[in-house]
């Protein structure tokens, strides 16, 4: 049987234990509350872009937009400049995931930048995107509504980290203006500037007229040339065939017996040169085919038809020779 002293010791121990238990129960909610109040540690690396947020459909000016994780987004529209985002290179878009990354091209200059999609918007108007002040400055936007191209891209982690930190990604290559013109036409054909005229057509140039019978000589300036008045040109005349060049004298070779000219042959200054042959028999055969004559030309044998009073008169004979297979036939002045 316990004495009174033992009972007092046991009672004090129980009270002490109960006090400790009560303190434990009271301290647990306080510690939990402190843990919840602490901000979560910041995400680093690719994890900072996840999870991506889409959100529910919403309506702007009577039109409903449904956010979606679409990869091949390539749009043309207008960009406005907002106040959100500060100096960071970011923008607001109505349907792209938050965050995601796009290349934005000015359809005025071809300049292209990389930007991070961080907000929903614009929440009024028909603009495609709303640029942060930093993005508008980098793109060189100088108007309230800048025609742009927005294309979703998947940049490397190093460039993502720069944009997450509010810095600028390396500059993109400017878009060629030929492609900018195609994109502008797709957005609004009225935005495409008209072609630059090459200037009025110059009048037909007349032949220069030399003022006076001035003949330049040693130490004398060139004659002064005055443009002649523009006059209606006279009908062009058929160019005269170049005179045949006589071959240099060569040792005479046995010539073929000339073929007599056909009856009714002309004796004018123009003839049809059918061909020149090294074989006399071939020359004689060609002359019979076209009704021509053979004449010696050094060690060769020349076949001709003619002569005729003018090139026009010789054209029928030229056509006959070419129809016979002598496609190199031409009109010449007879020797």
Buried (B, 14 or more C-beta within 10 A) or exposed (E): EEEEEEEEEEEEEEEEEEEEEEEEEEEEEEEEEEEEEEEEEEEEEEEBBEEEEBEEEBEBEEEEBEBEEEEEBEBBBBBBBBEBBEBBBBBBBBBBBBBBBBBBBBBBBBBBBBBBBBBBBBEEEEBBBBBBBBBBBBBEBEEEBBBBBBBBBEBEEEBBBBBBEBEBBEEBEEBEEEEBBEBBEBBEEEBBEEEEEEEEEEEEEEEEEEEEEEEEEEEEEEBEEEEEEEEEEEEEEEEEBEEBEEEEEEEEEEBBEBBEBEEEBBEBBBBBBBBBBEEBEBBBBBBEBBBBBBBBBBEBBBBBBBBBEEBEBBBEBBEBBBEBEBEEBBBBBBE
